[in-house]
Amino acid sequence: MLAEILARLGIPVPMSKIGGGYYMFGSKKIFCKIINGKLVVRVGGGYMGIEEFIMTYGKNEVDKAGLAKSLEEQAKNSGSSGFSAASMVNKNRKVPKK
């Protein structure tokens, strides 16, 4: 049911099954289940229809994926091997002194 909806909407967010109703939707871990024949996603203290969820959060996840790919390409082009996009994003983060 989930694969059918993702294909129909054409949102290029990576989606993978973790198990037990949990999935990774881009960088978000979500919980899905079927209630009254409709696929819903746990959001806050309730549930949201999968289509509404994808339309609400999908663009943000696509943007995150694009940023990560862009940073990886920059690292490759600058010859900085050994750094991931995640480490480049966090390079300005303050680290407490010991």
C-alpha positions as CSV (number, residue, x, y, z in Angstrom):
1,M,0.0,0.0,0.0
2,L,2.8,2.4,0.9
3,A,4.8,1.6,-2.3
4,E,1.7,2.3,-4.4
5,I,1.1,5.7,-2.8
6,L,4.8,6.7,-3.1
7,A,4.8,5.7,-6.8
8,R,1.6,7.6,-7.5
9,L,2.8,10.8,-5.8
10,G,6.2,10.6,-7.4
11,I,8.1,12.0,-4.3
12,P,11.8,11.1,-4.6
13,V,12.3,10.6,-0.9
14,P,14.2,7.4,0.0
15,M,12.0,5.1,2.0
16,S,13.1,1.9,3.7
17,K,11.4,-0.5,6.1
18,I,12.9,-1.0,9.5
19,G,10.3,-3.4,10.8
20,G,7.2,-3.6,13.0
21,G,5.5,-0.8,11.2
22,Y,8.5,1.6,11.4
23,Y,10.1,3.1,8.3
24,M,12.8,5.6,7.4
25,F,11.2,8.4,5.3
26,G,14.4,10.2,4.2
27,S,16.0,11.1,7.6
28,K,12.7,10.8,9.6
29,K,11.8,7.6,11.4
30,I,8.0,7.1,11.1
31,F,5.4,4.6,12.3
32,C,2.7,3.5,9.8
33,K,-0.4,1.4,10.2
34,I,-3.7,0.8,8.6
35,I,-6.8,2.2,10.4
36,N,-10.2,1.7,8.8
37,G,-8.6,0.7,5.5
38,K,-6.4,3.8,5.3
39,L,-2.7,4.0,5.7
40,V,-1.8,6.5,8.4
41,V,1.4,7.9,10.0
42,R,1.9,8.6,13.7
43,V,2.5,12.3,14.2
44,G,2.6,13.8,17.6
45,G,-0.2,12.4,19.7
46,G,-2.3,11.3,16.7
47,Y,-2.3,10.1,13.2
48,M,-2.1,11.7,9.8
49,G,-3.1,10.2,6.4
50,I,0.0,9.1,4.4
51,E,-0.7,11.4,1.5
52,E,-1.1,14.4,3.7
53,F,2.1,13.4,5.6
54,I,4.1,13.1,2.3
55,M,2.8,16.4,1.0
56,T,3.6,18.1,4.4
57,Y,7.1,16.6,5.1
58,G,8.2,15.3,1.7
59,K,9.6,18.5,0.3
60,N,11.7,19.0,3.4
61,E,13.1,15.5,3.1
62,V,13.9,16.0,-0.6
63,D,15.7,19.3,0.3
64,K,17.7,17.5,3.0
65,A,18.7,14.8,0.5
66,G,19.7,17.4,-2.1
67,L,21.8,19.2,0.5
68,A,23.7,16.1,1.5
69,K,24.3,15.1,-2.1
70,S,25.5,18.7,-2.9
71,L,28.0,18.6,0.0
72,E,29.3,15.2,-1.0
73,E,29.9,16.5,-4.5
74,Q,31.7,19.6,-3.1
75,A,33.9,17.3,-1.0
76,K,34.8,15.1,-3.9
77,N,35.6,18.1,-6.2
78,S,37.8,19.7,-3.5
79,G,39.8,16.5,-3.0
80,S,38.8,16.3,0.7
81,S,38.4,12.6,0.9
82,G,37.5,11.1,4.3
83,F,34.8,13.6,5.1
84,S,31.1,12.8,4.8
85,A,28.4,15.2,4.1
86,A,27.3,14.9,7.7
87,S,30.7,15.8,9.0
88,M,30.8,18.9,6.7
89,V,27.4,20.0,7.9
90,N,28.5,19.8,11.5
91,K,32.0,21.2,11.1
92,N,31.0,24.6,12.6
93,R,29.3,23.0,15.6
94,K,30.9,23.9,18.9
95,V,32.5,21.0,20.7
96,P,32.7,21.5,24.5
97,K,36.3,21.4,25.9
98,K,37.2,18.6,28.3
